[in-house]
Amino acid sequence: MEAHKEHVKALEIRTLFLSILVSAASAVICMQIISRIGITPNTSIIGALLAMILARLPIGGMQAFRSLDRQNLVQTMTSGAGFAAANCTLLSVSIFYAYGDMALLIPMLLGAGIATLIGMHLVYRTFDSELFPATGSWPPGVATAQALIAGDEGGKKGRNLLVAIILGAVGSSQLFTFPALGIRGLPMAGVGIAFIANVTAMVALALGLIIRGYFPIISAWIAPVAESFGFVGIPADLGKTYIPHGFMIGAGAITLVQALMIIFKDKRTKDGGAETGEKYTVSSSSLKMTLSYHVLLFAAGAVALAVLSGIWSEMSTDKLVLWIVWCTFSATVAPVLVGLSAMHSGWFPGFAVSIIFLSLGIFMQFPPHALVLLTGYVASTGPCFADMGYDLKTGWIIRGRGANLEYEMDGRRQQMISEVIGGIIAVLVTWGLMRMHFKLDMIPPVSRVFAATVKAGLHPEIMRQLVVASIFGAALQFVGGAKRAIGILFATGLLINNPIYGIGLLVALLIRWPLEKKYKPELEIYGGGFVAGDGIYGFVNALIRTFG
């Protein structure tokens, strides 16, 4: 690669104009989809494919978008706007709607916007550190990069990608529906991710998914044995307990300790090299400063939210200080946990992590308005952290995997600008459309869950479940170590009711095992294609269900 190469600028007029147009559309569509379906599609891969299509339109000036750098910037902003609008801003303001009190919608929207932008900046400043290495899995980012590169190069690589996309879309479709087995489409995205991601992390996630999904059967087997040893009250359905949340609390606590050990470990190499010899562009000292700086930013955001909403008048001084401290701590830890899960597996348990901090906030006896604001603020920190991590991984790959440091760092800066603009677009689109969503009673289902939790409060039995389960989650994360994150991934699986996805992961890992040494590049292309095909089918199917 050249010694000096200029990266395309995010604020270049044609790149910016086109990116804003498609990002606004992405925000509107993703808000509709999460309200109707409850999930958000893979906006990174959709943004990448859209950029490739635009580059091939026979319109003057569009050929400039054949540049992979431009396509990366378009998909970064498109992805950021869609993710932020659906998973951060709309979700947060909808908690107040579901709670039945819309007096604090604007403060909540501003608070969610602040948290989203800080989360974006945090991943930008920590990407390619020992905590979040560029060489980490980040599976959707790899899939997007493979799609962009194969589309650009064509040839055998392009044909393999096209075949994989078709297989991914067809496999995910209703053609493969087996109601008796609970299968409605094959988990092609899971298969694709298993071809790319960390094997140990995938096994942990798969086991968690399978245990959660089939626990009623498992419970029927083990309950009589457990009762013979004096253990009674084995739950029939993990989804109706707080045991998965307890696992995440324990695993998260150990993960936090492990992360601090990585951050404060003595590093004797000046450029961020780890003891393994791997080089990072973010040194240990820079990582410490970045996290400290963002703790202050999250604290400032919490103070601003307290002032804008007026909740400072509802609490005593000591309770207000505790709320700000808890809000700051939760907002700092949540994106780290979500980011680690996203990096290792491609899943980000943002909502599950948020409800943990909400549950503990209830035990601190914060008033309802303060709890809703806390939940919306914390819930907005993780999704775009994960999303931008994927996009940065995509950019890192297409820029040559860091071979030209100056070019790589400039590329990250341009992606950061694109992502932040996408976040701002999300806030503006949510502000313009949220009342329409409320009139139509179209809000993310998880917002109703958050509101119901605030209204119901928590029973002491729930605290017991959290404490007991957290011990097991902590032990699992400790045994696995920081680099494997098996406690976090197992807990993530327990929080998601999708056992077929877990089976798909295990089958894909068995296929990957004998092929990896000889066919690793081909596996990455097919993995990326399966994710893309699954994403395209899911996006189109969601559009039809939403607007049909």
N, C-alpha and C positions, 0 to 999 in steps of 0.2 A: 504494500500500500504506500501511497505517496507520503513523503515526509510531512507535507502540509496540504490539507484538503479542506475546502470550505464546505460546511454543512448547510443545507437549505434552512432558511430562517422561517420560524413559525409565523412571524409578523409580515412576511412577504405578501403583498396585496392579494394575488390570485390564490395562494395557498390559504391565507386567512379567510378570504371571502367564501371559498368553497367549503372550507372546514366548518365555518359558522353555520352555513345553510344546512349541511347534513347533520351537524351536531344538534341544532334546534329540532330538526325532524326526529332524530334519535331520542331526544329527551321526551318529546310528546308521545312517541310510540311506546317507549319503555314505561312511561307512566300509565298508559292504557293497559299494557300487558300485565304489569305487576298488580294492577287493580282487579283485572278480570281473572288472571290465571294464578297469581300469587308468587310468581318467580320472574326473574329477568333473564332474557337469553344472553348468550355469549356475544356481547357487543363488540369485543375486540376483533373476533374473526369476521363478523358481519361488516364492521368498518373497513377491514383490510380488503375484503372481496369487493365492497362498494368502490373503494379507491382504485382497484385494478380495473373494474368495469369503466369507471369514469375516464381512466387513462386511455381506453381504447375507443372512446366515442370519436366519430369523425367531425369534431368541432374544433375550430381554431383555438390554440392554447392548451387544449387538453392533453396533447402529447407530452407536455412537460411533466404530467403526473405519472409518466412511466418511471420516473425516478423513485427508487425504493424509499429514499429519505422522505420525499413528499408523501408517499402513500403511508408511511409510518406516522407522520405528523397528522394526516387526516384521520387515520384510524385511532390515534391517541386521543384527539379531541372528541371524536364521535363516541368512542367508548366511555371517556370520562363524563361527558354530558349525560349520556343515557343511564349510566350506573348511578351517578350522583342524583339525578332527578328522581329515579325510581326508588333506590335503596337508601337514600339519605334524606333529601329535603321533603319529598311527598310523604314518605314513611313517617317522618318526625311530626309534621304538622297534623297528619291524620290521627295521631294518638290523641290529640286534644279533641278532634271531631268525634272519635269513638268514645271518648270519656264524657262528652256532652257539654263541653265548655270551650267556646272558640274565642274567648277574650284575648288569649295570648298567642294567637296564630303568628303574627308578624315577629314578635320576639323569638318564638321557636324557630321560624324560618331563618332568621338572621343567625341564631345560634347554631343551627344545623349547617348553614353555609360556612360559618367560621370554622367549625370542627372539620368539615369536609376539606376545606382548603389547607388547614394545618396538617391533616392526615396525608394529603397529597405531597406537601412539602417535606414531611417527615420521611416518606419512602424515597423521595428524590435524594435526600441528603444521606440516607443510610444504605442505599442500594450499592452493592459491591463492597460491603464491609464484611467482617467475619460473621456478623450476625445474619446478614442478608446477602450472601455472596451472589455475584452475577452468574457463577457456575452452578448455583442451585437449580433445582428442577424447573420451577415456574412453568408447569406443563402447558397451560393455554398460551403463554408467550412463545414457547417453542413451536406450538401448532400454528400460530399466526405467522411467525417468521418463515416456517416451511412453506406455507401457502403463498406468501409474498415472493419468496425466492424462486419457487417452482413455477409460479405464474410468470415471473420475469425471464427465467432461463428457458422454459419450454422443454422440448426434447423428452428424453426418457423420464427425467425427474417430473416434468409437467404431466406426462401421461400417467405416471404412478399416482400423483396427487389427485388427478381427475378421477381415476378409478376408485381411489380411497374415499373421495368425497361422495361419489355415487353410492358406494357400499355403506358409508356412514349414514346417508340420508335414507336409503332403502331399509337398512337394518333398524333404524329408529322409528320407522313408520308403523302404521297400524296393520301392515301386512303380516307382521310378526306379533300377533296378539293371541295369547293363550290364557283366557280368563281363569281356568281351573288352577293354573300355576301362578296367577297374579302378575302375568307378563303382558304389558301393553307397549310393545316395541322393545327391541334389544338395547342394552345400555352401551351404545357405540362410543359415546364420549368417554365413558369409563374405560373401555377397551383401549381407546387411543391414548388416554392419559397413562394407563398402565404400561404402554410401550415406551413412555418417555420418563416417567417420574421415578423417584427413589423407591426401590423394591420393598425395603423394610417398612417405609411409611405406608405404602399401598397395602401391604398385608395387614397392618394394624387397622387401617381404615376399613378394609374389607371385613375383617372380623367384627369390628364394631357395628357395621351396617347389618351383617347377618344376624348377630346376637339380638340387636334391637328389633329387626323385622320378624324374626322367628321366636322371640322370647315367649309368646304364649305356649308354643309347643315345648320349648326348653323348660319352662316353668312347670308344666304338667309332668315332665319326667323327673325333675329334681326335687319338687316339693315333698313327695313322700319320704325320700331319703333324708332331706334336710330336717323334716319333722321328727324323724326317728332319732336324730341327734339333738333335738330340742330347739331347732330353729323353725319358728313359725312365722306366718305372714309373708311368705314369698309372693311378690306381686305377680299378677298374671300379665300385665302390660307395662313395660318400662316407660312407655310414652305418657302414662298417667301418673308418673312419679317424678321426683326431682333427683333420682339417682344419676341419670346422665349428666345433669348440671353439676352434681357433686363431683363426679369424675373430672369434669373440665376445671372446676375450682382447684382440686388437688393437683392435677397435671399443670394447670396454669401457674400455680404458686411455685412449683419446682422449676418450671420453665423460666419464670422471672428470675429465680436465684441463678439458674444456669446462664441466663443472658447477662446478668450482672457480673458473673465470673468471667465470661468472655470479654465484656467491656473493660473490666478493671484488671484483667490479667496483664502481667508485665510483658510488654512487647519490646524486644531489643532490635528489631529491624525497623529502619526509619520510614519505609514507604508502605507500611501496613501489611507486611508479610507475616503470615501465621507460622506457628511452630512446624506446620506441615510443609512449609516452603511455598505455599500458594501466595500470590501477590494480590493485594486489594487496593483499589483506588481510594478507598476511605480508610484511613489509618485508625488505630485504636484510640488515639488521643482525639481525633476528629469525631469519632463516634460518641465518645463521652461528652464532648462539647455540644454536639448536635442534640443528643437526648436531653441534656440539661436545659438547653435553649428551648426545646419544644415542651418541656414540662412547664416552663414559664409562659409559653404561648398558650397552652391549654388552660393554665391558671388564669391568665388574662381573659381568655374567652369565657371562662366560668364566671368571673367577676362581671364582665360585660353582660352576660346573660341574666345574672341576678339583678343588675341595675335596670336593664331594659324591660324585664318582666315585672319588676316590683316585688319579687318574692322575698327580698330582704326585709320587707315590712311584716311578713307573715311568720318570721322566725326570730328567736332570741339571737343575741350576738354569737354565743358559743355554738348554737345550732347552725347558724349561717356559715361560720368559719368551718365547721365540720362538713357541711354540704360542699363548700368550695374545695376543700381538701379531697373529699371523696370523689367529687366530679373530676378534679385534676388527675387523681390517681387512676380512676377508671378509664378516662379518656386517653391516658398514656399507655396503660397496660393493654387495653382492648386491641388497638391496631397491631401491637407486637404479637399477641396471640393469634389474631386473624391472619397477619402476614406470614407467620411461621407455618400455619396450616396451609395457606394458599401456596407458599413456596414449595412445600414438600408434596402436596397432593393435588392442587388445582381447586380444592374446596375451601370456602371461607365461611366459618360458622359465626358470622357477624351477629345475627339475631340472637343466637343461643348465648353468646358471650354477653350481649347487652342485658338479657333477662337475668343473668347471674348478678350483675352489678345492681340491677333494679331490685332484685330480691333481697340482697344484703342492705340496700338503701331503705327498704321497708322496715327491716329490723332496727335500723338507726332512727326510725320514727320521724322521717321527714314528712312534711305535709304533702297532700296529693299533687298540687301544682309543681312543687319542687321535684317530686318523683318523676312526673311526666317530662319536665325540662331536662332532668338528669338523663333519662332514658333516650330522649331524642338526640341530645348532645353526644352521648357515648356511642349510640348506634350509627352516627354519621362519620365516625373516625375510621372505621375498619374497611368498609366496602371499596372505597376508592384507593385506599392503601394497597389492597390486593390487586385491584384493577390496574393501577399504574405500575405495580411491580411486574405484572404480566407484560405491559406495554414496553417498559424499560428493558425487559429480557428480549423482547422482539427486536427493539432497536439495537441492542448490544450484539445480537447475532448478525443482523444485516449490515452492521457497520464493521464487521470483521472480528468480533469477539475481543475487542479492546486492543487490537494490534497497534493502532495509531491512537495514542492516549489523548492527544489534543483534539482530534476529530471526535473521539468517543465522548469526551467531556462536553464538547460543544453540542453534540447530538442530544445528550441528556438534558442540557439546559433548554434546548428548543422543545423537547418533549414536555418538560416541566411547564413552559409557557403555554403550550397547547392544552395540557391537562387543566391548568388553572382557568384558562378561558372557558373550557368545557364546564368546569364547576360553576363559574359565574353564570353561564348560559342556563345551567340547571336551576339555579336559584331564581332567575328571571322567569323562566318558563313555568316553574312551580307557582310563583307569585301570580302569574297571569291566569293559570288554569285550575288552581286548587279549589276555588269555590265552585267551579263547574263540577269538579269531581265530587264535592260534598253534596251538591244538589242531586246528583245522580247516584249517590251512595256508593261511589266507586273509590275504594281505598285499599291499600295493601292489607291482606288478612292478618299479617303479624301485628299491625297497628292495633287491631281489636284485641289481640292477645295481651299486648302491653297494657292497654287501658283496663282490661278485665283484671289483670294482676294487680294494678294499682287500686282498683275498687275493692277487690276481695281481701287484700292483705295476705299475710302468711301465717300458717298454723305452726306451733312448735314442732309438730311431727315432721314438717318440711325441713326445718333446721336440722333435725336429727338425721334425716336422709342425706342432706348436704354434707354434714360432718363425716358420717360413716363412709360414704362413697368417695369423699375427697381423699381419705387415707389410701384407698386402693389406687385412685388416679395418680396421686403423688408417688406411690411406690413404683408404678409402671413407668412413669416419666423418668424417675431417678435411675431405674435399671437400664432403660434404653439410652439415656444420655441425650445431650443437647442436640447433637447432629442428626439423630434419628427422629426425635419428636413423636415416638410411638404412643406416649400417653395422650398428647394433644390429638393425634389422629384417631386413636381408639375412641376417645371421648366424642370427637366429631361424628364418628360413625354411630355412636349410641344416640346422638341427638337427631339423627335423620332416619326417617322411616322409609328405606328404599333397599330392601334386602337383595333384590335382583341385581342392583348396581354392584353390591358386594360380591355376588357370585361372578358377575362379569369381570370384575377386577382380578379375581383369583384365576379364572380361566385364561385371561389375557396374560397374566404373569407366567402361567405354565407354558403358553405358546412362546413367550419372549425368552424364556430361560435357555433353550437349546439354540436359538437363532441369534442371540445378541452379539456374540463375539464376531461372527462373520457378516451379519447383515444389519449392523446398528444404524447406518445412515438410512437404509430402506425402511427400517422399523420406525424411525423418527418421521419420515415422510408419510408413511401409512397412518401412524398415530395422529399426526397433524391433520391428515385428510379425514380420518374418522371423526375427530373433534369438529372439524369444519362442517362435514356433512350432517352430523347430529345437530350442530348449531343452526345450520340453514333450515333443516326440516323443522326444528323447534321454533325458530323465528317465524317461518311462514305459517306453521300450524297455529302458533299463538296469535298471529295477525288475523287469520281466518276466524278463530274462536272469539277474538276481541271485537272485530269490526263486522263479522259476518252475520 
